[in-house]
């Protein structure tokens, strides 16, 4: 019997997984959590065989939670529960020791296959997201490198600050900030400030 714990900040997804997995005779869900701290409590108390965890969660994200789990219980297998656009976060999850990742819209067959694979000591990487992930990494290699100042501005953009607010924090002119934003979009191959903002949000997991 595979003892499974699930962490996901959307309860509806947890409920859906429970309905799907409860029909499996060889898998038992021993606990669910809506944040990373609650997940750690479950893991420390019940020590499941496999953990499925969302990457972005309140209180403690899946990256840090996985880091704690693998340090304290290296035998526990962790599956990242992810979306197509979380490439940087997925890379961080791989660094802290996940055994694989699956998409949130995966079929029951795919989820069960992933759970069984990692429980047996194998790795499982969703083929769809794996190709997207590799393509994104190759695309990123072709992009230019941001300067230290541009990285500082990107961090502030990720915090939702306007160009004027950024200029006040960094003691530079608003026009200078705007110029940097345009140059950053060009260097990164992005179109418009909206894409730059989305890119900055994703890169928060790298700062």
C-alpha atoms as one frame of an Amber mdcrd trajectory, in Angstrom:
protein
   0.000   0.000   0.000   1.374   3.393  -1.049   0.744   6.000   1.625   0.144
   9.364  -0.045   0.013  12.982   1.167  -1.295  15.820  -1.023  -0.569  19.560
  -0.715  -2.454  22.064  -2.881  -3.783  25.511  -2.000  -6.986  24.990  -3.998
  -9.214  22.651  -1.987 -11.276  21.799  -5.071  -8.216  20.198  -6.683  -7.545
  18.178  -3.542 -11.163  17.027  -3.484 -10.900  16.001  -7.123  -7.717  14.020
  -6.538  -9.248  12.302  -3.534 -12.275  11.204  -5.549 -10.032   9.837  -8.273
  -7.484   8.121  -6.061  -9.892   6.622  -3.492 -10.889   3.989  -6.048  -7.294
   2.731  -6.252  -6.776  -0.308  -4.026  -3.014   0.159  -3.643  -2.972   3.875
  -2.703  -4.148   5.367   0.586  -4.369   9.146   1.126  -3.169   9.718   4.691
  -3.362  13.508   4.750  -3.990  16.688   2.771  -2.784  20.269   3.253  -3.412
  23.711   1.761   0.023  25.167   2.553   3.629  24.069   2.970   3.708  24.322
   6.751   0.674  22.067   7.130   2.273  19.620   4.693   5.404  19.415   6.820
   3.295  18.721   9.899   1.629  15.803   8.106   4.929  14.449   6.806   6.581
  14.605  10.227   3.619  12.960  11.920   2.715  10.256   9.392   5.765   9.904
   7.108   4.023   9.048   3.798   5.724   7.129   1.017   4.869   9.718  -1.640
   3.997  13.419  -1.517   2.267  15.330  -4.295   2.808  19.043  -3.752   1.859
  22.246  -5.477   4.772  24.627  -6.059   3.082  27.885  -5.130   1.392  27.759
  -1.739   0.887  30.181   1.174   3.059  30.229   4.321   5.693  27.975   2.696
   5.946  27.123  -0.987   6.507  23.679  -2.413  10.181  24.341  -3.060  11.057
  25.027   0.579   8.689  22.332   1.850  10.350  19.777  -0.423  13.786  20.891
   0.744  12.780  20.228   4.360  11.158  16.889   3.501  14.160  15.563   1.592
  16.564  16.705   4.304  14.581  15.111   7.142  13.133  12.110   5.285  15.245
  11.403   2.180  13.318   8.166   1.547  10.061  10.031   0.893   9.374  10.589
  -2.798   8.026  13.965  -3.906   6.048  14.756  -7.061   5.649  18.397  -8.101
   2.092  19.322  -9.086   2.543  22.074 -11.636   1.313  24.201 -14.534   2.835
  24.658 -18.007   4.313  28.089 -17.260   6.297  27.290 -14.103   9.616  26.421
 -15.734  11.908  28.298 -13.311  10.035  26.907 -10.316  10.227  23.382 -11.730
  13.979  23.755 -12.078  14.195  24.775  -8.415  12.063  21.758  -7.448  14.463
  19.481  -9.314  17.365  21.047  -7.429  15.808  20.241  -4.043  15.160  16.617
  -4.940  11.740  15.920  -6.455  11.343  12.579  -8.202   9.226  14.068 -10.970
   6.423  16.410 -11.910   2.894  16.123 -13.300   0.423  18.621 -14.676  -2.571
  19.768 -12.669  -4.871  18.765 -15.520  -3.393  15.272 -15.843  -5.734  12.318
 -16.286  -6.273   9.840 -13.448  -4.232   7.291 -15.409  -1.325   9.740 -15.589
  -1.493  10.609 -11.878  -1.642   6.951 -10.803   1.205   6.072 -13.165   3.360
   8.851 -11.667   2.601   7.838  -8.062   3.420   4.187  -8.709   6.600   5.060
 -10.586   8.140   7.243  -7.893   6.995   4.878  -5.126   9.108   2.206  -6.829
  12.147   4.479  -6.861  11.779   5.634 -10.456  11.434   9.171 -11.817   8.387
  10.455 -13.650   8.343  13.595 -15.790   5.176  14.524 -17.653   6.050  14.304
 -21.341   4.049  17.393 -22.275   5.581  19.724 -19.736   9.019  18.182 -20.200
   9.093  19.242 -23.848   7.807  22.709 -22.927  10.421  22.938 -20.171  13.288
  21.995 -22.465  12.103  24.369 -25.182  11.898  27.209 -22.668  15.417  26.486
 -21.412  16.780  26.467 -24.957  14.951  29.712 -25.720  16.339  31.277 -22.549
  19.895  30.414 -23.596  19.409  32.460 -26.740  18.395  35.540 -24.796  20.763
  38.218 -23.615  22.039  38.783 -20.091  20.558  41.510 -17.919  22.800  43.973
 -16.105  22.870  44.139 -12.307  20.738  47.300 -12.402  18.205  45.660 -14.700
  17.934  42.668 -12.366  17.255  45.088  -9.486  14.503  46.719 -11.536  13.077
  43.306 -12.464  12.843  42.380  -8.776  10.934  45.595  -8.074   8.632  45.001
 -11.045   7.848  41.584  -9.561   6.788  43.376  -6.378   4.235  45.328  -8.406
   6.027  48.678  -8.196   5.454  51.358 -10.837   8.265  53.063 -12.733   7.976
  56.103 -10.449   8.161  53.942  -7.318  11.160  52.101  -8.740  12.889  55.393
  -9.499  12.390  56.480  -5.877  13.741  53.220  -4.476  16.835  53.224  -6.717
  17.331  57.012  -6.776  17.247  57.215 -10.558  15.004  59.092 -12.988  11.635
  57.772 -14.106  12.731  58.067 -17.726  15.814  55.968 -16.918  13.585  53.264
 -15.478  11.376  53.326 -18.567  14.437  53.024 -20.807  15.655  50.046 -18.800
  12.244  48.384 -19.076  12.235  48.763 -22.858  15.790  47.448 -23.110  14.958
  44.495 -20.831  11.967  43.556 -22.981  14.183  43.683 -26.068  16.976  41.625
 -24.453  14.561  39.002 -23.149  12.595  38.803 -26.371   9.380  39.957 -24.722
   6.589  42.041 -26.214   5.266  44.889 -24.092   5.330  45.679 -20.394   2.657
  43.088 -19.649   4.943  40.247 -20.703   7.813  41.806 -18.754   5.669  41.844
 -15.612   4.679  38.179 -16.069   8.321  37.279 -16.655   9.305  39.164 -13.470
   6.687  37.256 -11.443   8.025  33.936 -12.693  11.629  34.954 -11.953  10.770
  35.629  -8.301  11.657  31.990  -7.720  15.169  32.731  -8.947  15.881  35.900
  -6.927
